[in-house]
């Protein structure tokens, strides 16, 4: 009976295949070539508990002089429990003068958020945090 | 579809070298292609997939958006003002439709 029920569910929702941490980790490797570790250059602002997964605020502040010689060229936001790990990619330029930004994202369930900063010299930094989601935001 | 309306908040004035904060919002449902409507039919994907901000014709930042970005995409980001000029913001929807907004700043 249980099996039947599961089969029925998957027939109704064929596309809800969640990425999972492995796919997210593979994506992190793809972006960084494996050369990123969590450090304290990135300050993440994420809720510990998100009551509504439809709109979870994510903000980051990265310590960078943002000069022509040394700036953050891109910031990747990944969510390892969503149907696809990529949430948004920010492309930055030295003209910004500082490196912070925020947006709102959908989270389908409790999961880890990874933020990767790509620097102009080719190096990477990352930061991760877990967000507990009470009501998922997949809209299904 | 509900009317798509871009909104931007930029300070009207600034001092040379000052870092201002820009806030942008566009009302858009961001249909992820995974949700079903009231009749149980899958709503096709229709999202804003790209956002670009330029100052006096030079792009200063952009964002590539995926379906995981919430409805009514909202962004804040900094900009260091060096001269008076015009910001141009463009949001690009699946299918290529563009929504634009401009804001002027006078710098002393």
gemmi code that builds the backbone of each chain (N, CA, C; Angstrom):
import gemmi

chains = {
    "A": [
        ("UNK", (0.839, -1.195, 0.000), (0.000, 0.000, 0.000), (0.876, 1.248, 0.000)),
        ("UNK", (1.877, 1.212, 0.835), (2.796, 2.350, 0.942), (3.484, 2.613, -0.400)),
        ("UNK", (3.899, 1.513, -1.044), (4.577, 1.625, -2.332), (3.666, 2.257, -3.378)),
        ("UNK", (2.418, 1.799, -3.379), (1.442, 2.331, -4.326), (1.305, 3.830, -4.161)),
        ("UNK", (1.251, 4.205, -2.909), (1.080, 5.616, -2.590), (2.275, 6.421, -3.112)),
        ("UNK", (3.447, 5.904, -2.897), (4.656, 6.602, -3.340), (4.685, 6.697, -4.860)),
        ("UNK", (4.294, 5.607, -5.522), (4.282, 5.601, -6.985), (3.290, 6.641, -7.494)),
        ("UNK", (2.126, 6.705, -6.834), (1.119, 7.676, -7.220), (1.633, 9.081, -7.108)),
        ("UNK", (2.307, 9.350, -6.011), (2.863, 10.678, -5.785), (3.863, 11.056, -6.861)),
        ("UNK", (4.741, 10.123, -7.191), (5.782, 10.457, -8.157), (5.180, 10.636, -9.548)),
        ("UNK", (4.003, 10.019, -9.780), (3.349, 10.209, -11.069), (2.769, 11.615, -11.169)),
        ("UNK", (2.281, 12.101, -10.008), (1.690, 13.440, -10.019), (2.790, 14.505, -10.100)),
        ("UNK", (3.863, 14.279, -9.401), (4.926, 15.280, -9.333), (6.210, 14.719, -9.931)),
        ("UNK", (6.216, 14.530, -11.255), (7.372, 13.852, -11.851), (8.652, 14.678, -11.777)),
        ("UNK", (8.510, 16.006, -11.661), (9.703, 16.833, -11.806), (10.352, 17.217, -10.486)),
        ("UNK", (9.703, 16.861, -9.374), (10.305, 17.255, -8.107), (11.366, 16.220, -7.720)),
        ("UNK", (12.495, 16.309, -8.388), (13.645, 15.506, -8.000), (14.636, 16.483, -7.399)),
        ("UNK", (14.900, 16.353, -6.122), (15.750, 17.340, -5.468), (17.222, 17.065, -5.754)),
        ("UNK", (17.967, 18.132, -5.798), (19.359, 18.026, -6.219), (20.185, 17.194, -5.246)),
        ("UNK", (20.059, 17.490, -3.980), (20.846, 16.759, -2.996), (22.232, 17.343, -2.854)),
        ("UNK", (22.841, 17.101, -1.694), (24.156, 17.676, -1.393), (25.239, 17.278, -2.389)),
        ("UNK", (25.126, 16.052, -2.977), (26.186, 15.610, -3.892), (26.208, 16.496, -5.138)),
        ("UNK", (25.019, 16.761, -5.675), (24.946, 17.579, -6.881), (25.436, 18.999, -6.597)),
        ("UNK", (25.080, 19.500, -5.422), (25.531, 20.838, -5.041), (27.048, 20.858, -4.881)),
        ("UNK", (27.590, 19.810, -4.267), (29.038, 19.735, -4.081), (29.744, 19.670, -5.434)),
        ("UNK", (29.140, 18.928, -6.371), (29.709, 18.830, -7.721), (29.710, 20.206, -8.389)),
        ("UNK", (28.634, 20.948, -8.165), (28.523, 22.294, -8.755), (29.571, 23.229, -8.136)),
        ("UNK", (29.780, 23.095, -6.813), (30.803, 23.905, -6.140), (32.170, 23.603, -6.752)),
        ("UNK", (32.446, 22.317, -6.972), (33.717, 21.924, -7.573), (33.865, 22.460, -8.986)),
        ("UNK", (32.753, 22.447, -9.723), (32.752, 22.928, -11.100), (33.122, 24.421, -11.131)),
        ("UNK", (32.562, 25.179, -10.179), (32.826, 26.618, -10.143), (34.262, 26.907, -9.706)),
        ("UNK", (34.696, 26.206, -8.665), (35.957, 26.581, -8.018), (37.124, 25.696, -8.445)),
        ("UNK", (36.851, 24.606, -9.136), (37.908, 23.653, -9.435), (38.420, 22.976, -8.170)),
        ("UNK", (37.620, 23.010, -7.129), (37.998, 22.365, -5.866), (38.804, 23.263, -4.946)),
        ("UNK", (39.108, 24.489, -5.401), (39.961, 25.359, -4.596), (39.155, 26.393, -3.815)),
        ("UNK", (38.331, 25.938, -2.928), (37.625, 26.877, -2.054), (37.410, 26.217, -0.715)),
        ("UNK", (37.577, 26.997, 0.316), (37.269, 26.463, 1.630), (36.537, 27.542, 2.407)),
        ("UNK", (35.766, 27.122, 3.371), (35.033, 28.095, 4.173), (36.023, 28.926, 4.975)),
        ("UNK", (35.894, 30.240, 4.891), (36.747, 31.103, 5.693), (35.915, 32.283, 6.175)),
        ("UNK", (36.563, 33.257, 6.789), (35.774, 34.333, 7.384), (35.761, 35.607, 6.536)),
        ("UNK", (36.117, 35.489, 5.249), (36.059, 36.665, 4.370), (34.622, 37.041, 4.032)),
        ("UNK", (33.756, 36.035, 4.013), (32.361, 36.266, 3.656), (31.525, 36.277, 4.930)),
        ("UNK", (30.789, 37.358, 5.121), (29.832, 37.406, 6.229), (28.448, 37.151, 5.641)),
        ("UNK", (27.834, 36.064, 6.096), (26.519, 35.674, 5.583), (25.434, 36.126, 6.534)),
        ("UNK", (24.348, 36.612, 5.960), (23.182, 36.947, 6.774), (22.013, 36.098, 6.283)),
        ("UNK", (21.742, 35.040, 7.038), (20.677, 34.098, 6.691), (19.892, 33.782, 7.960)),
        ("UNK", (18.581, 33.573, 7.837), (17.844, 33.185, 9.042), (18.181, 31.745, 9.426)),
        ("UNK", (18.199, 31.462, 10.727), (18.393, 30.077, 11.151), (17.157, 29.260, 10.834)),
        ("UNK", (16.016, 29.897, 11.042), (14.736, 29.236, 10.778), (13.923, 30.134, 9.851)),
        ("UNK", (13.502, 29.570, 8.728), (12.649, 30.316, 7.805), (11.250, 29.727, 7.881)),
        ("UNK", (10.309, 30.534, 8.329), (8.942, 30.007, 8.464), (8.314, 29.801, 7.097)),
        ("UNK", (8.690, 30.646, 6.152), (8.113, 30.564, 4.814), (9.236, 30.403, 3.795)),
        ("UNK", (9.298, 29.232, 3.188), (10.365, 28.962, 2.228), (10.205, 29.691, 0.902)),
        ("UNK", (9.106, 30.403, 0.729), (8.892, 31.123, -0.532), (9.769, 32.354, -0.664)),
        ("UNK", (10.153, 32.937, 0.455), (10.962, 34.157, 0.399), (11.887, 34.184, 1.602)),
        ("UNK", (13.098, 33.683, 1.393), (14.096, 33.658, 2.454), (15.174, 34.667, 2.095)),
        ("UNK", (15.385, 35.634, 2.959), (16.372, 36.669, 2.663), (17.777, 36.087, 2.770)),
        ("UNK", (18.598, 36.384, 1.791), (20.012, 36.015, 1.863), (20.825, 37.262, 1.543)),
        ("UNK", (21.739, 37.582, 2.437), (22.600, 38.746, 2.234), (24.026, 38.340, 2.530)),
        ("UNK", (24.966, 38.965, 1.812), (26.377, 38.687, 2.083), (27.167, 39.969, 2.031)),
        ("UNK", (28.257, 39.975, 2.765), (29.165, 41.117, 2.803), (30.567, 40.527, 2.742)),
        ("UNK", (31.305, 40.906, 1.711), (32.612, 40.288, 1.485), (33.695, 41.336, 1.622)),
        ("UNK", (34.711, 40.989, 2.380), (35.817, 41.889, 2.638), (36.697, 41.972, 1.392)),
        ("UNK", (36.567, 43.072, 0.635), (37.367, 43.247, -0.576), (37.538, 44.733, -0.836)),
        ("UNK", (38.727, 45.165, -1.261), (38.925, 46.590, -1.545), (38.173, 47.049, -2.797)),
        ("UNK", (37.758, 46.126, -3.654), (37.032, 46.427, -4.898), (37.781, 47.479, -5.733)),
        ("UNK", (39.064, 47.249, -5.934), (39.854, 48.080, -6.839), (40.031, 47.296, -8.150)),
        ("UNK", (40.560, 47.982, -9.167), (40.766, 47.311, -10.450), (41.672, 46.098, -10.326)),
        ("UNK", (42.609, 46.179, -9.388), (43.591, 45.100, -9.230), (43.048, 43.957, -8.373)),
        ("UNK", (42.114, 44.276, -7.489), (41.675, 43.280, -6.515), (40.193, 43.474, -6.212)),
        ("UNK", (39.379, 42.659, -6.838), (37.940, 42.773, -6.596), (37.262, 41.414, -6.669)),
        ("UNK", (36.028, 41.398, -6.222), (35.226, 40.188, -6.308), (34.512, 40.232, -7.649)),
        ("UNK", (34.782, 39.249, -8.521), (34.166, 39.318, -9.850), (32.812, 38.621, -9.893)),
        ("UNK", (32.597, 37.658, -9.020), (31.304, 36.969, -9.028), (31.008, 36.349, -7.675)),
        ("UNK", (29.745, 36.259, -7.355), (29.301, 35.559, -6.152), (28.192, 34.596, -6.551)),
        ("UNK", (28.364, 33.334, -6.171), (27.386, 32.294, -6.503), (26.620, 31.922, -5.242)),
        ("UNK", (25.314, 31.833, -5.364), (24.497, 31.342, -4.256), (23.915, 29.994, -4.665)),
        ("UNK", (24.202, 28.974, -3.852), (23.719, 27.626, -4.134), (22.910, 27.108, -2.945)),
        ("UNK", (21.870, 26.335, -3.250), (21.042, 25.724, -2.215), (21.032, 24.222, -2.472)),
        ("UNK", (21.532, 23.430, -1.510), (21.774, 22.014, -1.835), (20.542, 21.110, -1.708)),
        ("UNK", (19.386, 21.678, -1.358), (18.191, 20.838, -1.269), (17.095, 21.239, -2.242)),
        ("UNK", (17.394, 22.163, -3.126), (16.410, 22.608, -4.111), (16.496, 21.741, -5.368)),
        ("UNK", (15.479, 21.821, -6.232), (15.508, 20.997, -7.450), (16.767, 21.212, -8.290)),
        ("UNK", (17.268, 22.444, -8.362), (18.587, 22.644, -8.956), (19.386, 23.516, -7.990)),
        ("UNK", (20.680, 23.234, -7.844), (21.436, 23.917, -6.791), (21.601, 25.424, -7.004)),
        ("UNK", (21.717, 25.879, -8.239), (21.953, 27.308, -8.463), (20.727, 28.138, -8.099)),
        ("UNK", (20.946, 29.189, -7.335), (19.882, 30.142, -7.006), (20.081, 31.416, -7.824)),
        ("UNK", (21.266, 32.004, -7.703), (21.577, 33.225, -8.441), (23.084, 33.401, -8.495)),
        ("UNK", (23.543, 34.054, -9.550), (24.954, 34.401, -9.679), (25.052, 35.903, -9.859)),
        ("UNK", (25.799, 36.558, -8.985), (26.020, 38.001, -9.076), (27.347, 38.246, -9.776)),
        ("UNK", (27.339, 39.100, -10.802), (28.579, 39.492, -11.473), (28.890, 40.929, -11.081)),
        ("UNK", (30.043, 41.126, -10.472), (30.372, 42.427, -9.904), (31.496, 43.115, -10.671)),
        ("UNK", (31.665, 44.422, -10.402), (32.760, 45.175, -11.001), (33.340, 46.109, -9.941)),
        ("UNK", (34.590, 46.569, -10.162), (35.217, 47.453, -9.171), (34.422, 48.736, -8.953)),
        ("UNK", (33.607, 49.146, -9.950), (32.848, 50.395, -9.840), (31.902, 50.405, -8.645)),
        ("UNK", (31.604, 49.240, -8.120), (30.667, 49.187, -7.000), (31.271, 49.748, -5.715)),
        ("UNK", (32.582, 49.648, -5.585), (33.252, 50.249, -4.432), (33.175, 49.445, -3.153)),
        ("UNK", (32.247, 48.527, -3.074), (32.110, 47.659, -1.907), (31.461, 46.377, -2.395)),
        ("UNK", (31.506, 45.352, -1.580), (30.959, 44.087, -2.047), (29.938, 43.547, -1.055)),
        ("UNK", (28.729, 44.026, -1.189), (27.632, 43.420, -0.433), (26.396, 43.422, -1.317)),
        ("UNK", (25.498, 42.522, -1.040), (24.256, 42.451, -1.807), (23.282, 41.570, -1.057)),
        ("UNK", (22.015, 41.677, -1.453), (21.017, 40.795, -0.861), (19.927, 40.505, -1.882)),
        ("UNK", (19.236, 39.400, -1.660), (18.080, 39.040, -2.466), (17.202, 38.116, -1.634)),
        ("UNK", (16.162, 37.580, -2.262), (15.288, 36.623, -1.579), (15.184, 35.378, -2.426)),
        ("UNK", (15.195, 34.209, -1.747), (15.168, 32.958, -2.514), (14.098, 32.008, -1.995)),
        ("UNK", (13.799, 31.016, -2.829), (12.871, 29.953, -2.459), (13.669, 28.770, -1.944)),
        ("UNK", (13.222, 28.196, -0.839), (13.844, 26.981, -0.335), (12.765, 25.923, -0.168)),
        ("UNK", (13.008, 24.741, -0.778), (11.969, 23.715, -0.779), (11.890, 22.981, 0.552)),
        ("UNK", (12.996, 22.973, 1.300), (13.033, 22.245, 2.577), (14.245, 22.729, 3.367)),
        ("UNK", (14.432, 22.181, 4.547), (15.618, 22.496, 5.343), (16.868, 22.072, 4.577)),
        ("UNK", (17.849, 22.951, 4.478), (19.019, 22.635, 3.665), (20.176, 23.597, 3.935)),
        ("UNK", (21.303, 23.293, 3.288), (22.490, 24.138, 3.431), (22.582, 25.108, 2.260)),
        ("UNK", (22.970, 26.340, 2.587), (23.193, 27.360, 1.576), (24.696, 27.578, 1.467)),
        ("UNK", (25.191, 27.560, 0.240), (26.617, 27.815, 0.006), (26.755, 29.116, -0.775)),
        ("UNK", (27.633, 29.979, -0.306), (27.931, 31.208, -1.034), (29.408, 31.163, -1.403)),
        ("UNK", (29.693, 31.302, -2.694), (31.072, 31.230, -3.181), (31.433, 32.573, -3.793)),
        ("UNK", (32.558, 33.122, -3.391), (33.048, 34.362, -3.978), (34.226, 34.028, -4.886)),
        ("UNK", (34.186, 34.556, -6.106), (35.289, 34.374, -7.055), (36.035, 35.702, -7.137)),
        ("UNK", (37.306, 35.706, -6.793), (38.096, 36.938, -6.790), (38.793, 37.149, -8.130)),
        ("UNK", (39.183, 38.405, -8.378), (39.790, 38.744, -9.669), (41.128, 38.055, -9.877)),
        ("UNK", (41.781, 37.643, -8.794), (43.081, 36.971, -8.958), (42.930, 35.469, -9.199)),
        ("UNK", (41.691, 35.004, -9.319), (41.471, 33.591, -9.613), (41.219, 32.722, -8.395)),
        ("UNK", (41.277, 33.326, -7.203), (41.039, 32.536, -6.004), (39.559, 32.549, -5.621)),
        ("UNK", (39.197, 31.675, -4.691), (37.808, 31.537, -4.267), (37.706, 31.490, -2.754)),
        ("UNK", (36.564, 31.941, -2.270), (36.223, 31.782, -0.859), (34.809, 31.255, -0.795)),
        ("UNK", (34.500, 30.571, 0.289), (33.120, 30.124, 0.413), (32.649, 30.247, 1.846)),
        ("UNK", (31.349, 30.226, 2.013), (30.725, 30.223, 3.329), (29.448, 29.415, 3.211)),
        ("UNK", (29.092, 28.729, 4.278), (27.896, 27.898, 4.250), (27.094, 28.099, 5.521)),
        ("UNK", (25.806, 27.890, 5.423), (24.949, 27.943, 6.602), (23.721, 27.100, 6.349)),
        ("UNK", (23.184, 26.562, 7.440), (21.985, 25.738, 7.323), (20.763, 26.593, 7.640)),
        ("UNK", (19.731, 26.440, 6.833), (18.468, 27.137, 7.086), (17.384, 26.083, 7.289)),
        ("UNK", (16.711, 26.182, 8.431), (15.585, 25.278, 8.687), (14.330, 25.889, 8.084)),
        ("UNK", (13.646, 25.114, 7.264), (12.468, 25.627, 6.579), (11.221, 24.938, 7.135)),
        ("UNK", (10.283, 25.737, 7.607), (9.057, 25.183, 8.181), (8.059, 24.833, 7.085)),
        ("UNK", (7.829, 25.766, 6.148), (6.931, 25.506, 5.013), (7.737, 25.692, 3.738)),
        ("UNK", (7.840, 24.627, 2.943), (8.681, 24.678, 1.746), (8.140, 25.635, 0.704)),
        ("UNK", (9.037, 26.124, -0.146), (8.665, 27.140, -1.126), (8.748, 26.675, -2.560)),
        ("UNK", (8.341, 25.418, -2.834), (8.403, 24.960, -4.219), (7.123, 25.259, -4.963)),
        ("UNK", (6.085, 25.658, -4.225), (4.834, 26.026, -4.862), (4.024, 24.840, -5.337)),
        ("UNK", (4.494, 23.617, -5.113), (3.770, 22.449, -5.576), (2.675, 22.107, -4.582)),
    ],
    "B": [
        ("UNK", (-1.250, 37.575, -17.156), (-0.296, 37.719, -16.064), (-0.416, 39.106, -15.448)),
        ("UNK", (-0.246, 39.142, -14.161), (-0.265, 40.433, -13.464), (0.765, 41.372, -14.086)),
        ("UNK", (0.525, 42.643, -13.930), (1.408, 43.627, -14.548), (2.802, 43.565, -13.928)),
        ("UNK", (3.788, 43.532, -14.797), (5.173, 43.498, -14.336), (5.643, 44.930, -14.175)),
        ("UNK", (6.044, 45.288, -12.954), (6.415, 46.676, -12.718), (7.756, 46.763, -11.990)),
        ("UNK", (8.762, 47.354, -12.655), (10.042, 47.508, -11.978), (10.061, 48.748, -11.090)),
        ("UNK", (10.715, 48.628, -9.957), (10.878, 49.769, -9.049), (12.330, 49.815, -8.602)),
        ("UNK", (12.854, 51.048, -8.477), (14.249, 51.215, -8.060), (14.343, 52.372, -7.081)),
        ("UNK", (15.155, 52.197, -6.071), (15.406, 53.270, -5.110), (16.892, 53.619, -5.164)),
        ("UNK", (17.176, 54.847, -5.625), (18.554, 55.344, -5.702), (18.532, 56.725, -5.055)),
        ("UNK", (19.524, 57.067, -4.221), (19.557, 58.419, -3.661), (19.611, 59.454, -4.788)),
        ("UNK", (18.935, 60.599, -4.598), (18.924, 61.622, -5.654), (20.247, 62.348, -5.747)),
        ("UNK", (20.927, 62.458, -4.605), (22.201, 63.173, -4.594), (23.247, 62.342, -3.856)),
        ("UNK", (24.508, 62.666, -4.140), (25.593, 61.974, -3.464), (26.847, 62.810, -3.506)),
        ("UNK", (27.833, 62.417, -2.705), (29.116, 63.113, -2.728), (30.132, 62.219, -3.424)),
        ("UNK", (31.120, 62.858, -4.062), (32.146, 62.101, -4.774), (32.805, 61.102, -3.817)),
        ("UNK", (32.858, 59.862, -4.230), (33.504, 58.829, -3.421), (32.561, 58.105, -2.470)),
        ("UNK", (31.353, 58.631, -2.337), (30.397, 58.013, -1.415), (29.901, 56.680, -1.973)),
        ("UNK", (29.731, 55.711, -1.084), (29.161, 54.433, -1.512), (27.677, 54.431, -1.163)),
        ("UNK", (26.869, 54.399, -2.213), (25.420, 54.416, -2.007), (24.874, 52.988, -2.098)),
        ("UNK", (23.670, 52.804, -1.587), (23.023, 51.496, -1.709), (21.833, 51.633, -2.655)),
        ("UNK", (21.770, 50.729, -3.612), (20.689, 50.717, -4.597), (19.763, 49.552, -4.272)),
        ("UNK", (18.466, 49.828, -4.307), (17.489, 48.765, -4.046), (16.596, 48.628, -5.265)),
        ("UNK", (16.432, 47.413, -5.742), (15.582, 47.189, -6.919), (14.582, 46.079, -6.639)),
        ("UNK", (13.411, 46.229, -7.243), (12.362, 45.224, -7.095), (11.556, 45.207, -8.378)),
        ("UNK", (11.212, 44.025, -8.851), (10.296, 43.959, -9.993), (9.168, 42.996, -9.622)),
        ("UNK", (7.939, 43.452, -9.796), (6.811, 42.562, -9.485), (6.696, 41.550, -10.618)),
        ("UNK", (6.912, 40.304, -10.299), (6.914, 39.242, -11.308), (6.689, 37.908, -10.600)),
        ("UNK", (5.815, 37.053, -11.140), (5.506, 35.803, -10.427), (6.649, 34.786, -10.395)),
        ("UNK", (7.637, 34.919, -11.308), (8.746, 33.956, -11.349), (8.222, 32.512, -11.373)),
        ("UNK", (7.400, 32.186, -12.357), (6.895, 30.814, -12.480), (8.071, 29.866, -12.692)),
        ("UNK", (8.264, 28.966, -11.728), (9.461, 28.124, -11.763), (9.328, 26.968, -12.750)),
        ("UNK", (8.112, 26.696, -13.221), (7.912, 25.540, -14.091), (7.689, 24.265, -13.298)),
        ("UNK", (7.544, 24.384, -11.987), (7.350, 23.209, -11.136), (6.036, 23.243, -10.364)),
        ("UNK", (5.437, 24.425, -10.289), (4.209, 24.545, -9.508), (2.999, 24.221, -10.373)),
        ("UNK", (1.924, 23.739, -9.753), (0.689, 23.454, -10.483), (-0.352, 24.512, -10.150)),
        ("UNK", (-1.240, 24.771, -11.131), (-2.301, 25.750, -10.894), (-3.507, 25.065, -10.245)),
        ("UNK", (-4.598, 25.796, -10.109), (-5.787, 25.278, -9.431), (-6.375, 24.039, -10.087)),
        ("UNK", (-6.149, 23.860, -11.384), (-6.684, 22.693, -12.088), (-5.700, 21.533, -12.116)),
        ("UNK", (-4.590, 21.672, -11.412), (-3.610, 20.597, -11.363), (-2.678, 20.573, -12.556)),
        ("UNK", (-2.722, 21.639, -13.375), (-1.824, 21.687, -14.540), (-0.527, 22.397, -14.178)),
        ("UNK", (0.555, 21.906, -14.745), (1.857, 22.515, -14.499), (1.901, 23.901, -15.160)),
        ("UNK", (2.282, 24.909, -14.404), (2.422, 26.259, -14.966), (3.788, 26.336, -15.642)),
        ("UNK", (3.826, 26.679, -16.947), (5.126, 26.686, -17.638), (6.102, 27.677, -17.025)),
        ("UNK", (7.387, 27.369, -17.147), (8.403, 28.250, -16.609), (8.342, 29.610, -17.282)),
        ("UNK", (8.332, 30.658, -16.493), (8.409, 32.030, -16.996), (9.048, 32.863, -15.890)),
        ("UNK", (10.340, 33.111, -16.017), (11.036, 33.858, -14.969), (11.815, 35.030, -15.580)),
        ("UNK", (12.183, 35.950, -14.705), (13.192, 36.943, -15.059), (14.522, 36.198, -14.905)),
        ("UNK", (15.272, 36.061, -15.990), (16.503, 35.264, -15.881), (17.755, 36.124, -15.812)),
        ("UNK", (17.586, 37.430, -16.051), (18.771, 38.272, -16.051), (18.426, 39.682, -15.592)),
        ("UNK", (19.321, 40.267, -14.804), (19.177, 41.651, -14.366), (20.510, 42.351, -14.593)),
        ("UNK", (20.454, 43.568, -15.160), (21.695, 44.296, -15.409), (21.550, 45.741, -14.963)),
        ("UNK", (22.594, 46.253, -14.318), (22.600, 47.638, -13.881), (23.785, 48.341, -14.525)),
        ("UNK", (23.508, 49.486, -15.176), (24.574, 50.259, -15.822), (24.560, 51.685, -15.294)),
        ("UNK", (25.740, 52.318, -15.333), (25.830, 53.729, -14.980), (26.540, 54.457, -16.117)),
        ("UNK", (25.880, 55.470, -16.670), (26.406, 56.222, -17.819), (26.895, 55.287, -18.922)),
        ("UNK", (26.125, 54.248, -19.175), (26.404, 53.365, -20.307), (27.347, 52.215, -20.022)),
        ("UNK", (27.935, 52.165, -18.827), (28.847, 51.073, -18.504), (28.194, 50.140, -17.493)),
        ("UNK", (28.220, 48.856, -17.802), (27.601, 47.906, -16.877), (28.404, 47.831, -15.577)),
        ("UNK", (27.716, 47.950, -14.449), (28.421, 47.898, -13.161), (28.170, 46.597, -12.418)),
        ("UNK", (27.021, 45.975, -12.639), (26.777, 44.659, -12.045), (25.631, 43.984, -12.775)),
        ("UNK", (25.593, 42.651, -12.671), (24.478, 41.914, -13.252), (24.213, 40.691, -12.390)),
        ("UNK", (23.029, 40.138, -12.556), (22.671, 38.926, -11.818), (22.033, 37.940, -12.787)),
        ("UNK", (22.474, 36.675, -12.718), (21.802, 35.592, -13.440), (20.862, 34.925, -12.455)),
        ("UNK", (19.570, 34.925, -12.768), (18.577, 34.386, -11.841), (18.111, 33.004, -12.282)),
        ("UNK", (17.908, 32.134, -11.307), (17.347, 30.804, -11.548), (15.954, 30.763, -10.921)),
        ("UNK", (15.195, 29.683, -11.203), (13.834, 29.623, -10.640), (13.794, 29.682, -9.108)),
        ("UNK", (14.930, 29.423, -8.443), (14.952, 29.470, -6.981), (14.910, 30.887, -6.418)),
        ("UNK", (15.013, 31.906, -7.266), (14.843, 33.266, -6.773), (13.341, 33.500, -6.560)),
        ("UNK", (13.005, 34.125, -5.430), (11.600, 34.312, -5.059), (10.847, 35.155, -6.077)),
        ("UNK", (9.528, 35.022, -6.057), (8.670, 35.915, -6.835), (8.982, 37.353, -6.439)),
        ("UNK", (8.782, 38.277, -7.364), (9.098, 39.691, -7.148), (10.573, 39.866, -6.780)),
        ("UNK", (11.469, 39.488, -7.694), (12.915, 39.522, -7.398), (13.381, 40.878, -6.872)),
        ("UNK", (14.114, 40.805, -5.787), (14.545, 41.988, -5.045), (16.062, 41.916, -4.905)),
        ("UNK", (16.727, 43.033, -5.182), (18.181, 43.065, -5.012), (18.595, 44.357, -4.331)),
        ("UNK", (19.595, 44.269, -3.486), (20.270, 45.478, -3.020), (21.754, 45.294, -3.317)),
        ("UNK", (22.410, 46.393, -3.645), (23.847, 46.336, -3.915), (24.427, 47.746, -3.823)),
        ("UNK", (25.748, 47.844, -3.652), (26.384, 49.153, -3.491), (26.885, 49.733, -4.811)),
        ("UNK", (27.144, 51.027, -4.805), (27.811, 51.656, -5.944), (28.566, 52.879, -5.436)),
        ("UNK", (29.795, 53.044, -5.899), (30.588, 54.204, -5.494), (30.393, 55.304, -6.523)),
        ("UNK", (29.832, 56.451, -6.084), (29.544, 57.520, -7.040), (30.777, 58.409, -7.224)),
        ("UNK", (31.070, 58.717, -8.496), (32.212, 59.574, -8.807), (31.785, 60.779, -9.634)),
        ("UNK", (30.627, 60.692, -10.263), (30.142, 61.780, -11.110), (28.623, 61.686, -11.220)),
        ("UNK", (28.005, 62.799, -11.624), (26.567, 62.778, -11.858), (26.276, 61.915, -13.077)),
        ("UNK", (25.075, 61.382, -13.115), (24.757, 60.564, -14.282), (23.473, 59.791, -14.109)),
        ("UNK", (23.316, 58.815, -14.982), (22.060, 58.056, -15.049), (22.324, 56.562, -14.893)),
        ("UNK", (21.550, 55.973, -14.029), (21.553, 54.512, -13.909), (20.488, 53.951, -14.840)),
        ("UNK", (20.838, 52.898, -15.547), (19.852, 52.170, -16.344), (19.781, 50.741, -15.836)),
        ("UNK", (18.575, 50.308, -15.557), (18.373, 48.954, -15.057), (17.516, 48.192, -16.056)),
        ("UNK", (17.879, 46.954, -16.327), (17.081, 46.143, -17.246), (16.895, 44.735, -16.670)),
        ("UNK", (15.657, 44.287, -16.747), (15.297, 42.927, -16.334), (14.884, 42.178, -17.596)),
        ("UNK", (15.430, 40.986, -17.827), (15.113, 40.233, -19.040), (14.347, 38.964, -18.667)),
        ("UNK", (13.180, 38.815, -19.293), (12.289, 37.703, -19.006), (12.559, 36.569, -19.984)),
        ("UNK", (12.204, 35.331, -19.585), (12.242, 34.202, -20.526), (11.467, 34.606, -21.775)),
        ("UNK", (12.029, 34.364, -22.941), (11.377, 34.784, -24.177), (11.940, 36.085, -24.708)),
        ("UNK", (12.735, 36.764, -23.879), (13.466, 37.931, -24.365), (12.853, 39.282, -24.061)),
        ("UNK", (11.656, 39.327, -23.472), (11.052, 40.612, -23.177), (11.858, 41.343, -22.098)),
        ("UNK", (12.053, 42.645, -22.317), (12.859, 43.429, -21.376), (12.013, 44.479, -20.671)),
        ("UNK", (12.291, 44.680, -19.408), (11.659, 45.733, -18.620), (12.770, 46.660, -18.145)),
        ("UNK", (12.574, 47.967, -18.282), (13.660, 48.884, -17.955), (13.196, 49.980, -17.006)),
        ("UNK", (14.166, 50.576, -16.345), (13.924, 51.687, -15.435), (15.220, 52.506, -15.386)),
        ("UNK", (15.085, 53.826, -15.352), (16.264, 54.693, -15.262), (16.141, 55.600, -14.052)),
        ("UNK", (17.273, 55.947, -13.466), (17.301, 56.873, -12.323), (18.518, 57.777, -12.455)),
        ("UNK", (18.306, 59.058, -12.117), (19.415, 60.017, -12.187), (19.950, 60.282, -10.785)),
        ("UNK", (21.249, 60.569, -10.724), (21.841, 60.997, -9.463), (22.708, 62.214, -9.751)),
        ("UNK", (22.635, 63.223, -8.875), (23.529, 64.362, -9.063), (24.548, 64.353, -7.938)),
        ("UNK", (25.797, 64.419, -8.349), (26.918, 64.236, -7.423), (27.677, 65.545, -7.269)),
        ("UNK", (27.959, 65.919, -6.034), (28.698, 67.164, -5.793), (29.992, 66.876, -5.042)),
    ],
}
model = gemmi.Model(1)
for chain_id, residues in chains.items():
    chain = gemmi.Chain(chain_id)
    for i, (resn, *xyz) in enumerate(residues, 1):
        res = gemmi.Residue()
        res.name, res.seqid = resn, gemmi.SeqId(i, " ")
        for name, pos in zip(("N", "CA", "C"), xyz):
            atom = gemmi.Atom()
            atom.name, atom.element = name, gemmi.Element(name[0])
            atom.pos, atom.b_iso = gemmi.Position(*pos), 0.0
            res.add_atom(atom)
        chain.add_residue(res)
    model.add_chain(chain)
structure = gemmi.Structure()
structure.add_model(model)
structure.setup_entities()
